[in-house]
Structure formats: C-alpha cells, structure tokens
Amino acid sequence: MSVYRVIDVVGTSATSWEEAAREAITTAGGSLHDLRIAEVAKQDVVIGEDGTLLFRSRVQLSFKYKPE
C-alpha cells in the first residue's frame, strides 16, 4: 500500500500556460522525488502596465509520501 501527498505549485512564463506548467513541474522536481501526477488546477494571465502578458499555471503535484 502507498500514500501520496498533493501540493500546489505555481509556474510562470512569458510564452504560454504550457511552459508555465512545465516550469512548475521541472522546478518542483528538483527537490521532490517520486512525482506521480501533475494536474493543472488553474490558469490565469497577469497583464503588465505596458501590455505584456505573464502566463501562470497552478499545478497540483502528487508524490509518494515517505515518513521520516
């Protein structure tokens, strides 16, 4: 039997929501081990004063829980 923990992470990108999600997963994967599932929970865009867009993806990540 296994237990999994779920956390939310937010990635950003000037290019796309997909790139923002990829950034969130890649960065979290640097310190979390045994990532199992990534689910995009929310997407939004921050509009800068100069009209630039910043895509944000909130991703729920599950990973195998290992008690210390």
CHARMM-style PDB file with segment names, atoms N, HN, CA, C and O in Angstrom:
ATOM      1  N   MET     1       0.844  -1.169   0.000  1.00  0.00      PROA
ATOM      2  CA  MET     1       0.000   0.000   0.000  1.00  0.00      PROA
ATOM      3  C   MET     1       0.895   1.239   0.000  1.00  0.00      PROA
ATOM      4  O   MET     1       1.959   1.240   0.619  1.00  0.00      PROA
ATOM      5  N   SER     2       0.468   2.281  -0.687  1.00  0.00      PROA
ATOM      6  HN  SER     2      -0.396   2.281  -1.190  1.00  0.00      PROA
ATOM      7  CA  SER     2       1.235   3.519  -0.788  1.00  0.00      PROA
ATOM      8  C   SER     2       0.377   4.706  -0.385  1.00  0.00      PROA
ATOM      9  O   SER     2      -0.850   4.672  -0.479  1.00  0.00      PROA
ATOM     10  N   VAL     3       1.045   5.747   0.063  1.00  0.00      PROA
ATOM     11  HN  VAL     3       2.042   5.775   0.139  1.00  0.00      PROA
ATOM     12  CA  VAL     3       0.384   7.005   0.404  1.00  0.00      PROA
ATOM     13  C   VAL     3       1.044   8.100  -0.420  1.00  0.00      PROA
ATOM     14  O   VAL     3       2.265   8.119  -0.576  1.00  0.00      PROA
ATOM     15  N   TYR     4       0.236   9.010  -0.945  1.00  0.00      PROA
ATOM     16  HN  TYR     4      -0.756   8.995  -0.818  1.00  0.00      PROA
ATOM     17  CA  TYR     4       0.742  10.098  -1.768  1.00  0.00      PROA
ATOM     18  C   TYR     4       0.339  11.430  -1.162  1.00  0.00      PROA
ATOM     19  O   TYR     4      -0.743  11.563  -0.590  1.00  0.00      PROA
ATOM     20  N   ARG     5       1.195  12.391  -1.290  1.00  0.00      PROA
ATOM     21  HN  ARG     5       2.074  12.283  -1.755  1.00  0.00      PROA
ATOM     22  CA  ARG     5       0.927  13.744  -0.834  1.00  0.00      PROA
ATOM     23  C   ARG     5       0.670  14.612  -2.056  1.00  0.00      PROA
ATOM     24  O   ARG     5       1.248  14.379  -3.118  1.00  0.00      PROA
ATOM     25  N   VAL     6      -0.199  15.618  -1.911  1.00  0.00      PROA
ATOM     26  HN  VAL     6      -0.668  15.807  -1.048  1.00  0.00      PROA
ATOM     27  CA  VAL     6      -0.511  16.536  -3.010  1.00  0.00      PROA
ATOM     28  C   VAL     6      -0.202  17.957  -2.554  1.00  0.00      PROA
ATOM     29  O   VAL     6      -0.606  18.379  -1.470  1.00  0.00      PROA
ATOM     30  N   ILE     7       0.525  18.691  -3.407  1.00  0.00      PROA
ATOM     31  HN  ILE     7       0.853  18.348  -4.287  1.00  0.00      PROA
ATOM     32  CA  ILE     7       0.831  20.096  -3.128  1.00  0.00      PROA
ATOM     33  C   ILE     7       0.498  20.931  -4.359  1.00  0.00      PROA
ATOM     34  O   ILE     7       0.411  20.408  -5.470  1.00  0.00      PROA
ATOM     35  N   ASP     8       0.312  22.221  -4.154  1.00  0.00      PROA
ATOM     36  HN  ASP     8       0.383  22.646  -3.252  1.00  0.00      PROA
ATOM     37  CA  ASP     8       0.106  23.170  -5.246  1.00  0.00      PROA
ATOM     38  C   ASP     8       1.396  23.947  -5.476  1.00  0.00      PROA
ATOM     39  O   ASP     8       2.043  24.395  -4.530  1.00  0.00      PROA
ATOM     40  N   VAL     9       1.757  24.097  -6.738  1.00  0.00      PROA
ATOM     41  HN  VAL     9       1.231  23.733  -7.506  1.00  0.00      PROA
ATOM     42  CA  VAL     9       2.875  24.947  -7.123  1.00  0.00      PROA
ATOM     43  C   VAL     9       2.410  25.829  -8.280  1.00  0.00      PROA
ATOM     44  O   VAL     9       1.519  25.444  -9.037  1.00  0.00      PROA
ATOM     45  N   VAL    10       3.007  26.999  -8.414  1.00  0.00      PROA
ATOM     46  HN  VAL    10       3.731  27.311  -7.799  1.00  0.00      PROA
ATOM     47  CA  VAL    10       2.645  27.928  -9.492  1.00  0.00      PROA
ATOM     48  C   VAL    10       3.886  28.205 -10.328  1.00  0.00      PROA
ATOM     49  O   VAL    10       4.931  28.595  -9.808  1.00  0.00      PROA
ATOM     50  N   GLY    11       3.750  27.994 -11.629  1.00  0.00      PROA
ATOM     51  HN  GLY    11       2.900  27.677 -12.051  1.00  0.00      PROA
ATOM     52  CA  GLY    11       4.818  28.323 -12.566  1.00  0.00      PROA
ATOM     53  C   GLY    11       4.409  29.510 -13.413  1.00  0.00      PROA
ATOM     54  O   GLY    11       3.221  29.742 -13.638  1.00  0.00      PROA
ATOM     55  N   THR    12       5.397  30.263 -13.885  1.00  0.00      PROA
ATOM     56  HN  THR    12       6.362  30.074 -13.703  1.00  0.00      PROA
ATOM     57  CA  THR    12       5.109  31.423 -14.729  1.00  0.00      PROA
ATOM     58  C   THR    12       5.926  31.350 -16.015  1.00  0.00      PROA
ATOM     59  O   THR    12       6.979  30.716 -16.072  1.00  0.00      PROA
ATOM     60  N   SER    13       5.412  32.014 -17.041  1.00  0.00      PROA
ATOM     61  HN  SER    13       4.556  32.529 -16.995  1.00  0.00      PROA
ATOM     62  CA  SER    13       6.094  32.071 -18.327  1.00  0.00      PROA
ATOM     63  C   SER    13       5.610  33.283 -19.102  1.00  0.00      PROA
ATOM     64  O   SER    13       4.447  33.672 -18.996  1.00  0.00      PROA
ATOM     65  N   ALA    14       6.490  33.871 -19.870  1.00  0.00      PROA
ATOM     66  HN  ALA    14       7.435  33.555 -19.956  1.00  0.00      PROA
ATOM     67  CA  ALA    14       6.110  34.963 -20.763  1.00  0.00      PROA
ATOM     68  C   ALA    14       5.588  34.416 -22.089  1.00  0.00      PROA
ATOM     69  O   ALA    14       5.144  35.178 -22.948  1.00  0.00      PROA
ATOM     70  N   THR    15       5.642  33.087 -22.254  1.00  0.00      PROA
ATOM     71  HN  THR    15       6.003  32.468 -21.557  1.00  0.00      PROA
ATOM     72  CA  THR    15       5.311  32.464 -23.538  1.00  0.00      PROA
ATOM     73  C   THR    15       3.940  31.794 -23.575  1.00  0.00      PROA
ATOM     74  O   THR    15       3.144  32.061 -24.476  1.00  0.00      PROA
ATOM     75  N   SER    16       3.655  30.908 -22.583  1.00  0.00      PROA
ATOM     76  HN  SER    16       4.302  30.692 -21.852  1.00  0.00      PROA
ATOM     77  CA  SER    16       2.415  30.124 -22.649  1.00  0.00      PROA
ATOM     78  C   SER    16       2.093  29.485 -21.303  1.00  0.00      PROA
ATOM     79  O   SER    16       2.938  29.409 -20.411  1.00  0.00      PROA
ATOM     80  N   TRP    17       0.838  29.023 -21.179  1.00  0.00      PROA
ATOM     81  HN  TRP    17       0.151  29.084 -21.904  1.00  0.00      PROA
ATOM     82  CA  TRP    17       0.435  28.279 -19.985  1.00  0.00      PROA
ATOM     83  C   TRP    17       1.161  26.946 -19.915  1.00  0.00      PROA
ATOM     84  O   TRP    17       1.515  26.485 -18.830  1.00  0.00      PROA
ATOM     85  N   GLU    18       1.382  26.331 -21.058  1.00  0.00      PROA
ATOM     86  HN  GLU    18       1.095  26.705 -21.939  1.00  0.00      PROA
ATOM     87  CA  GLU    18       2.086  25.043 -21.083  1.00  0.00      PROA
ATOM     88  C   GLU    18       3.512  25.192 -20.546  1.00  0.00      PROA
ATOM     89  O   GLU    18       3.985  24.363 -19.768  1.00  0.00      PROA
ATOM     90  N   GLU    19       4.173  26.242 -20.966  1.00  0.00      PROA
ATOM     91  HN  GLU    19       3.789  26.915 -21.597  1.00  0.00      PROA
ATOM     92  CA  GLU    19       5.533  26.490 -20.484  1.00  0.00      PROA
ATOM     93  C   GLU    19       5.523  26.811 -18.987  1.00  0.00      PROA
ATOM     94  O   GLU    19       6.431  26.404 -18.262  1.00  0.00      PROA
ATOM     95  N   ALA    20       4.509  27.532 -18.524  1.00  0.00      PROA
ATOM     96  HN  ALA    20       3.772  27.862 -19.113  1.00  0.00      PROA
ATOM     97  CA  ALA    20       4.391  27.830 -17.097  1.00  0.00      PROA
ATOM     98  C   ALA    20       4.203  26.543 -16.294  1.00  0.00      PROA
ATOM     99  O   ALA    20       4.817  26.381 -15.239  1.00  0.00      PROA
ATOM    100  N   ALA    21       3.364  25.630 -16.778  1.00  0.00      PROA
ATOM    101  HN  ALA    21       2.865  25.761 -17.634  1.00  0.00      PROA
ATOM    102  CA  ALA    21       3.165  24.346 -16.103  1.00  0.00      PROA
ATOM    103  C   ALA    21       4.458  23.532 -16.108  1.00  0.00      PROA
ATOM    104  O   ALA    21       4.822  22.932 -15.097  1.00  0.00      PROA
ATOM    105  N   ARG    22       5.142  23.512 -17.237  1.00  0.00      PROA
ATOM    106  HN  ARG    22       4.847  23.999 -18.059  1.00  0.00      PROA
ATOM    107  CA  ARG    22       6.418  22.786 -17.345  1.00  0.00      PROA
ATOM    108  C   ARG    22       7.439  23.338 -16.342  1.00  0.00      PROA
ATOM    109  O   ARG    22       8.159  22.575 -15.699  1.00  0.00      PROA
ATOM    110  N   GLU    23       7.493  24.647 -16.217  1.00  0.00      PROA
ATOM    111  HN  GLU    23       6.908  25.267 -16.740  1.00  0.00      PROA
ATOM    112  CA  GLU    23       8.423  25.291 -15.280  1.00  0.00      PROA
ATOM    113  C   GLU    23       8.105  24.885 -13.833  1.00  0.00      PROA
ATOM    114  O   GLU    23       9.011  24.595 -13.052  1.00  0.00      PROA
ATOM    115  N   ALA    24       6.821  24.868 -13.487  1.00  0.00      PROA
ATOM    116  HN  ALA    24       6.085  25.104 -14.121  1.00  0.00      PROA
ATOM    117  CA  ALA    24       6.417  24.471 -12.135  1.00  0.00      PROA
ATOM    118  C   ALA    24       6.834  23.035 -11.834  1.00  0.00      PROA
ATOM    119  O   ALA    24       7.372  22.751 -10.764  1.00  0.00      PROA
ATOM    120  N   ILE    25       6.585  22.137 -12.776  1.00  0.00      PROA
ATOM    121  HN  ILE    25       6.147  22.368 -13.645  1.00  0.00      PROA
ATOM    122  CA  ILE    25       6.901  20.719 -12.581  1.00  0.00      PROA
ATOM    123  C   ILE    25       8.405  20.500 -12.527  1.00  0.00      PROA
ATOM    124  O   ILE    25       8.898  19.779 -11.660  1.00  0.00      PROA
ATOM    125  N   THR    26       9.131  21.113 -13.441  1.00  0.00      PROA
ATOM    126  HN  THR    26       8.731  21.699 -14.146  1.00  0.00      PROA
ATOM    127  CA  THR    26      10.586  20.941 -13.503  1.00  0.00      PROA
ATOM    128  C   THR    26      11.259  21.474 -12.241  1.00  0.00      PROA
ATOM    129  O   THR    26      12.136  20.821 -11.676  1.00  0.00      PROA
ATOM    130  N   THR    27      10.850  22.648 -11.807  1.00  0.00      PROA
ATOM    131  HN  THR    27      10.137  23.179 -12.266  1.00  0.00      PROA
ATOM    132  CA  THR    27      11.451  23.241 -10.617  1.00  0.00      PROA
ATOM    133  C   THR    27      11.126  22.412  -9.373  1.00  0.00      PROA
ATOM    134  O   THR    27      12.015  22.134  -8.567  1.00  0.00      PROA
ATOM    135  N   ALA    28       9.870  22.017  -9.211  1.00  0.00      PROA
ATOM    136  HN  ALA    28       9.148  22.243  -9.865  1.00  0.00      PROA
ATOM    137  CA  ALA    28       9.488  21.201  -8.046  1.00  0.00      PROA
ATOM    138  C   ALA    28      10.185  19.846  -8.076  1.00  0.00      PROA
ATOM    139  O   ALA    28      10.536  19.303  -7.028  1.00  0.00      PROA
ATOM    140  N   GLY    29      10.386  19.303  -9.263  1.00  0.00      PROA
ATOM    141  HN  GLY    29      10.101  19.744 -10.114  1.00  0.00      PROA
ATOM    142  CA  GLY    29      11.053  18.017  -9.396  1.00  0.00      PROA
ATOM    143  C   GLY    29      12.497  18.029  -8.930  1.00  0.00      PROA
ATOM    144  O   GLY    29      13.082  16.973  -8.686  1.00  0.00      PROA
ATOM    145  N   GLY    30      13.074  19.209  -8.804  1.00  0.00      PROA
ATOM    146  HN  GLY    30      12.600  20.067  -9.002  1.00  0.00      PROA
ATOM    147  CA  GLY    30      14.442  19.317  -8.318  1.00  0.00      PROA
ATOM    148  C   GLY    30      14.574  18.983  -6.836  1.00  0.00      PROA
ATOM    149  O   GLY    30      15.645  18.579  -6.385  1.00  0.00      PROA
ATOM    150  N   SER    31      13.491  19.149  -6.073  1.00  0.00      PROA
ATOM    151  HN  SER    31      12.620  19.477  -6.439  1.00  0.00      PROA
ATOM    152  CA  SER    31      13.564  18.854  -4.642  1.00  0.00      PROA
ATOM    153  C   SER    31      12.573  17.785  -4.189  1.00  0.00      PROA
ATOM    154  O   SER    31      12.712  17.242  -3.093  1.00  0.00      PROA
ATOM    155  N   LEU    32      11.575  17.477  -5.018  1.00  0.00      PROA
ATOM    156  HN  LEU    32      11.463  17.918  -5.909  1.00  0.00      PROA
ATOM    157  CA  LEU    32      10.619  16.416  -4.691  1.00  0.00      PROA
ATOM    158  C   LEU    32      10.975  15.169  -5.480  1.00  0.00      PROA
ATOM    159  O   LEU    32      11.394  15.252  -6.634  1.00  0.00      PROA
ATOM    160  N   HSD    33      10.808  14.019  -4.857  1.00  0.00      PROA
ATOM    161  HN  HSD    33      10.467  13.950  -3.919  1.00  0.00      PROA
ATOM    162  CA  HSD    33      11.138  12.767  -5.525  1.00  0.00      PROA
ATOM    163  C   HSD    33       9.879  11.917  -5.707  1.00  0.00      PROA
ATOM    164  O   HSD    33       8.904  12.072  -4.973  1.00  0.00      PROA
ATOM    165  N   ASP    34       9.913  11.045  -6.667  1.00  0.00      PROA
ATOM    166  HN  ASP    34      10.706  10.920  -7.263  1.00  0.00      PROA
ATOM    167  CA  ASP    34       8.793  10.148  -6.976  1.00  0.00      PROA
ATOM    168  C   ASP    34       7.529  10.910  -7.347  1.00  0.00      PROA
ATOM    169  O   ASP    34       6.438  10.563  -6.895  1.00  0.00      PROA
ATOM    170  N   LEU    35       7.674  11.972  -8.188  1.00  0.00      PROA
ATOM    171  HN  LEU    35       8.561  12.253  -8.555  1.00  0.00      PROA
ATOM    172  CA  LEU    35       6.489  12.666  -8.690  1.00  0.00      PROA
ATOM    173  C   LEU    35       5.645  11.674  -9.472  1.00  0.00      PROA
ATOM    174  O   LEU    35       6.179  10.877 -10.244  1.00  0.00      PROA
ATOM    175  N   ARG    36       4.321  11.715  -9.279  1.00  0.00      PROA
ATOM    176  HN  ARG    36       3.887  12.363  -8.652  1.00  0.00      PROA
ATOM    177  CA  ARG    36       3.437  10.754  -9.932  1.00  0.00      PROA
ATOM    178  C   ARG    36       2.491  11.402 -10.933  1.00  0.00      PROA
ATOM    179  O   ARG    36       2.419  10.985 -12.089  1.00  0.00      PROA
ATOM    180  N   ILE    37       1.762  12.426 -10.485  1.00  0.00      PROA
ATOM    181  HN  ILE    37       1.820  12.765  -9.546  1.00  0.00      PROA
ATOM    182  CA  ILE    37       0.732  13.028 -11.329  1.00  0.00      PROA
ATOM    183  C   ILE    37       0.809  14.545 -11.197  1.00  0.00      PROA
ATOM    184  O   ILE    37       1.026  15.077 -10.108  1.00  0.00      PROA
ATOM    185  N   ALA    38       0.630  15.222 -12.308  1.00  0.00      PROA
ATOM    186  HN  ALA    38       0.454  14.790 -13.192  1.00  0.00      PROA
ATOM    187  CA  ALA    38       0.538  16.678 -12.319  1.00  0.00      PROA
ATOM    188  C   ALA    38      -0.796  17.050 -12.960  1.00  0.00      PROA
ATOM    189  O   ALA    38      -1.119  16.601 -14.060  1.00  0.00      PROA
ATOM    190  N   GLU    39      -1.558  17.870 -12.257  1.00  0.00      PROA
ATOM    191  HN  GLU    39      -1.296  18.234 -11.364  1.00  0.00      PROA
ATOM    192  CA  GLU    39      -2.867  18.294 -12.762  1.00  0.00      PROA
ATOM    193  C   GLU    39      -2.939  19.814 -12.745  1.00  0.00      PROA
ATOM    194  O   GLU    39      -2.763  20.434 -11.697  1.00  0.00      PROA
ATOM    195  N   VAL    40      -3.196  20.416 -13.902  1.00  0.00      PROA
ATOM    196  HN  VAL    40      -3.339  19.912 -14.754  1.00  0.00      PROA
ATOM    197  CA  VAL    40      -3.333  21.873 -13.957  1.00  0.00      PROA
ATOM    198  C   VAL    40      -4.678  22.231 -13.329  1.00  0.00      PROA
ATOM    199  O   VAL    40      -5.735  21.847 -13.829  1.00  0.00      PROA
ATOM    200  N   ALA    41      -4.616  22.976 -12.221  1.00  0.00      PROA
ATOM    201  HN  ALA    41      -3.757  23.287 -11.814  1.00  0.00      PROA
ATOM    202  CA  ALA    41      -5.823  23.319 -11.474  1.00  0.00      PROA
ATOM    203  C   ALA    41      -6.403  24.667 -11.899  1.00  0.00      PROA
ATOM    204  O   ALA    41      -7.614  24.875 -11.834  1.00  0.00      PROA
ATOM    205  N   LYS    42      -5.533  25.582 -12.333  1.00  0.00      PROA
ATOM    206  HN  LYS    42      -4.549  25.413 -12.386  1.00  0.00      PROA
ATOM    207  CA  LYS    42      -5.985  26.933 -12.679  1.00  0.00      PROA
ATOM    208  C   LYS    42      -4.962  27.584 -13.582  1.00  0.00      PROA
ATOM    209  O   LYS    42      -3.760  27.345 -13.460  1.00  0.00      PROA
ATOM    210  N   GLN    43      -5.448  28.405 -14.483  1.00  0.00      PROA
ATOM    211  HN  GLN    43      -6.424  28.599 -14.583  1.00  0.00      PROA
ATOM    212  CA  GLN    43      -4.572  29.193 -15.354  1.00  0.00      PROA
ATOM    213  C   GLN    43      -5.072  30.632 -15.345  1.00  0.00      PROA
ATOM    214  O   GLN    43      -6.278  30.882 -15.356  1.00  0.00      PROA
ATOM    215  N   ASP    44      -4.134  31.577 -15.323  1.00  0.00      PROA
ATOM    216  HN  ASP    44      -3.154  31.374 -15.314  1.00  0.00      PROA
ATOM    217  CA  ASP    44      -4.510  32.975 -15.451  1.00  0.00      PROA
ATOM    218  C   ASP    44      -3.376  33.745 -16.107  1.00  0.00      PROA
ATOM    219  O   ASP    44      -2.298  33.203 -16.350  1.00  0.00      PROA
ATOM    220  N   VAL    45      -3.632  35.006 -16.388  1.00  0.00      PROA
ATOM    221  HN  VAL    45      -4.508  35.446 -16.190  1.00  0.00      PROA
ATOM    222  CA  VAL    45      -2.652  35.861 -17.039  1.00  0.00      PROA
ATOM    223  C   VAL    45      -2.564  37.173 -16.273  1.00  0.00      PROA
ATOM    224  O   VAL    45      -3.579  37.792 -15.955  1.00  0.00      PROA
ATOM    225  N   VAL    46      -1.332  37.588 -15.982  1.00  0.00      PROA
ATOM    226  HN  VAL    46      -0.508  37.085 -16.241  1.00  0.00      PROA
ATOM    227  CA  VAL    46      -1.104  38.904 -15.382  1.00  0.00      PROA
ATOM    228  C   VAL    46      -0.774  39.849 -16.535  1.00  0.00      PROA
ATOM    229  O   VAL    46       0.126  39.584 -17.333  1.00  0.00      PROA
ATOM    230  N   ILE    47      -1.509  40.944 -16.609  1.00  0.00      PROA
ATOM    231  HN  ILE    47      -2.240  41.159 -15.961  1.00  0.00      PROA
ATOM    232  CA  ILE    47      -1.307  41.911 -17.683  1.00  0.00      PROA
ATOM    233  C   ILE    47      -0.497  43.079 -17.119  1.00  0.00      PROA
ATOM    234  O   ILE    47      -0.949  43.785 -16.217  1.00  0.00      PROA
ATOM    235  N   GLY    48       0.692  43.269 -17.660  1.00  0.00      PROA
ATOM    236  HN  GLY    48       1.059  42.696 -18.393  1.00  0.00      PROA
ATOM    237  CA  GLY    48       1.563  44.350 -17.207  1.00  0.00      PROA
ATOM    238  C   GLY    48       1.077  45.708 -17.685  1.00  0.00      PROA
ATOM    239  O   GLY    48       0.265  45.796 -18.605  1.00  0.00      PROA
ATOM    240  N   GLU    49       1.574  46.758 -17.061  1.00  0.00      PROA
ATOM    241  HN  GLU    49       2.235  46.686 -16.313  1.00  0.00      PROA
ATOM    242  CA  GLU    49       1.191  48.116 -17.440  1.00  0.00      PROA
ATOM    243  C   GLU    49       1.530  48.422 -18.891  1.00  0.00      PROA
ATOM    244  O   GLU    49       0.848  49.213 -19.544  1.00  0.00      PROA
ATOM    245  N   ASP    50       2.594  47.786 -19.395  1.00  0.00      PROA
ATOM    246  HN  ASP    50       3.148  47.144 -18.865  1.00  0.00      PROA
ATOM    247  CA  ASP    50       2.990  48.017 -20.783  1.00  0.00      PROA
ATOM    248  C   ASP    50       2.311  47.036 -21.748  1.00  0.00      PROA
ATOM    249  O   ASP    50       2.655  46.985 -22.929  1.00  0.00      PROA
ATOM    250  N   GLY    51       1.344  46.258 -21.240  1.00  0.00      PROA
ATOM    251  HN  GLY    51       1.065  46.300 -20.281  1.00  0.00      PROA
ATOM    252  CA  GLY    51       0.604  45.332 -22.095  1.00  0.00      PROA
ATOM    253  C   GLY    51       1.233  43.949 -22.213  1.00  0.00      PROA
ATOM    254  O   GLY    51       0.685  43.083 -22.895  1.00  0.00      PROA
ATOM    255  N   THR    52       2.370  43.724 -21.564  1.00  0.00      PROA
ATOM    256  HN  THR    52       2.815  44.427 -21.010  1.00  0.00      PROA
ATOM    257  CA  THR    52       2.992  42.401 -21.617  1.00  0.00      PROA
ATOM    258  C   THR    52       2.151  41.413 -20.812  1.00  0.00      PROA
ATOM    259  O   THR    52       1.449  41.786 -19.871  1.00  0.00      PROA
ATOM    260  N   LEU    53       2.242  40.156 -21.203  1.00  0.00      PROA
ATOM    261  HN  LEU    53       2.812  39.854 -21.967  1.00  0.00      PROA
ATOM    262  CA  LEU    53       1.483  39.100 -20.539  1.00  0.00      PROA
ATOM    263  C   LEU    53       2.417  38.164 -19.787  1.00  0.00      PROA
ATOM    264  O   LEU    53       3.499  37.832 -20.271  1.00  0.00      PROA
ATOM    265  N   LEU    54       1.993  37.740 -18.605  1.00  0.00      PROA
ATOM    266  HN  LEU    54       1.114  38.009 -18.212  1.00  0.00      PROA
ATOM    267  CA  LEU    54       2.706  36.735 -17.830  1.00  0.00      PROA
ATOM    268  C   LEU    54       1.715  35.604 -17.557  1.00  0.00      PROA
ATOM    269  O   LEU    54       0.776  35.764 -16.778  1.00  0.00      PROA
ATOM    270  N   PHE    55       1.935  34.474 -18.201  1.00  0.00      PROA
ATOM    271  HN  PHE    55       2.698  34.345 -18.834  1.00  0.00      PROA
ATOM    272  CA  PHE    55       1.065  33.318 -18.047  1.00  0.00      PROA
ATOM    273  C   PHE    55       1.412  32.602 -16.749  1.00  0.00      PROA
ATOM    274  O   PHE    55       2.586  32.406 -16.436  1.00  0.00      PROA
ATOM    275  N   ARG    56       0.377  32.209 -15.988  1.00  0.00      PROA
ATOM    276  HN  ARG    56      -0.577  32.368 -16.242  1.00  0.00      PROA
ATOM    277  CA  ARG    56       0.591  31.480 -14.744  1.00  0.00      PROA
ATOM    278  C   ARG    56      -0.259  30.211 -14.747  1.00  0.00      PROA
ATOM    279  O   ARG    56      -1.437  30.238 -15.105  1.00  0.00      PROA
ATOM    280  N   SER    57       0.348  29.117 -14.350  1.00  0.00      PROA
ATOM    281  HN  SER    57       1.305  29.095 -14.059  1.00  0.00      PROA
ATOM    282  CA  SER    57      -0.361  27.845 -14.218  1.00  0.00      PROA
ATOM    283  C   SER    57      -0.177  27.331 -12.799  1.00  0.00      PROA
ATOM    284  O   SER    57       0.947  27.166 -12.325  1.00  0.00      PROA
ATOM    285  N   ARG    58      -1.311  27.077 -12.119  1.00  0.00      PROA
ATOM    286  HN  ARG    58      -2.225  27.211 -12.503  1.00  0.00      PROA
ATOM    287  CA  ARG    58      -1.241  26.445 -10.800  1.00  0.00      PROA
ATOM    288  C   ARG    58      -1.411  24.942 -11.018  1.00  0.00      PROA
ATOM    289  O   ARG    58      -2.403  24.491 -11.591  1.00  0.00      PROA
ATOM    290  N   VAL    59      -0.434  24.185 -10.554  1.00  0.00      PROA
ATOM    291  HN  VAL    59       0.371  24.551 -10.089  1.00  0.00      PROA
ATOM    292  CA  VAL    59      -0.376  22.751 -10.811  1.00  0.00      PROA
ATOM    293  C   VAL    59      -0.413  22.006  -9.479  1.00  0.00      PROA
ATOM    294  O   VAL    59       0.312  22.343  -8.543  1.00  0.00      PROA
ATOM    295  N   GLN    60      -1.266  20.994  -9.410  1.00  0.00      PROA
ATOM    296  HN  GLN    60      -1.855  20.720 -10.170  1.00  0.00      PROA
ATOM    297  CA  GLN    60      -1.280  20.109  -8.245  1.00  0.00      PROA
ATOM    298  C   GLN    60      -0.378  18.929  -8.567  1.00  0.00      PROA
ATOM    299  O   GLN    60      -0.575  18.233  -9.563  1.00  0.00      PROA
ATOM    300  N   LEU    61       0.611  18.715  -7.711  1.00  0.00      PROA
ATOM    301  HN  LEU    61       0.770  19.281  -6.902  1.00  0.00      PROA
ATOM    302  CA  LEU    61       1.565  17.619  -7.904  1.00  0.00      PROA
ATOM    303  C   LEU    61       1.372  16.579  -6.819  1.00  0.00      PROA
ATOM    304  O   LEU    61       1.223  16.915  -5.644  1.00  0.00      PROA
ATOM    305  N   SER    62       1.375  15.322  -7.212  1.00  0.00      PROA
ATOM    306  HN  SER    62       1.496  15.049  -8.167  1.00  0.00      PROA
ATOM    307  CA  SER    62       1.354  14.260  -6.210  1.00  0.00      PROA
ATOM    308  C   SER    62       2.670  13.513  -6.259  1.00  0.00      PROA
ATOM    309  O   SER    62       3.245  13.289  -7.325  1.00  0.00      PROA
ATOM    310  N   PHE    63       3.132  13.133  -5.078  1.00  0.00      PROA
ATOM    311  HN  PHE    63       2.665  13.316  -4.212  1.00  0.00      PROA
ATOM    312  CA  PHE    63       4.374  12.375  -4.974  1.00  0.00      PROA
ATOM    313  C   PHE    63       4.253  11.399  -3.826  1.00  0.00      PROA
ATOM    314  O   PHE    63       3.465  11.596  -2.901  1.00  0.00      PROA
ATOM    315  N   LYS    64       5.049  10.337  -3.897  1.00  0.00      PROA
ATOM    316  HN  LYS    64       5.689  10.177  -4.648  1.00  0.00      PROA
ATOM    317  CA  LYS    64       4.979   9.298  -2.894  1.00  0.00      PROA
ATOM    318  C   LYS    64       5.457   9.828  -1.548  1.00  0.00      PROA
ATOM    319  O   LYS    64       6.541  10.402  -1.436  1.00  0.00      PROA
ATOM    320  N   TYR    65       4.625   9.622  -0.529  1.00  0.00      PROA
ATOM    321  HN  TYR    65       3.745   9.156  -0.620  1.00  0.00      PROA
ATOM    322  CA  TYR    65       4.924  10.097   0.823  1.00  0.00      PROA
ATOM    323  C   TYR    65       5.802   9.078   1.533  1.00  0.00      PROA
ATOM    324  O   TYR    65       5.481   7.891   1.601  1.00  0.00      PROA
ATOM    325  N   LYS    66       6.912   9.568   2.059  1.00  0.00      PROA
ATOM    326  HN  LYS    66       7.173  10.532   2.004  1.00  0.00      PROA
ATOM    327  CA  LYS    66       7.833   8.718   2.813  1.00  0.00      PROA
ATOM    328  C   LYS    66       8.047   9.345   4.176  1.00  0.00      PROA
ATOM    329  O   LYS    66       8.779  10.329   4.289  1.00  0.00      PROA
ATOM    330  N   PRO    67       7.426   8.801   5.219  1.00  0.00      PROA
ATOM    331  CA  PRO    67       7.605   9.380   6.563  1.00  0.00      PROA
ATOM    332  C   PRO    67       9.065   9.340   6.992  1.00  0.00      PROA
ATOM    333  O   PRO    67       9.799   8.414   6.646  1.00  0.00      PROA
ATOM    334  N   GLU    68       9.471  10.336   7.735  1.00  0.00      PROA
ATOM    335  HN  GLU    68       8.874  11.088   8.016  1.00  0.00      PROA
ATOM    336  CA  GLU    68      10.868  10.417   8.184  1.00  0.00      PROA
ATOM    337  C   GLU    68      11.120   9.522   9.372  1.00  0.00      PROA
ATOM    338  OT1 GLU    68      12.241   9.467   9.878  1.00  0.00      PROA
TER     339      GLU     68
END
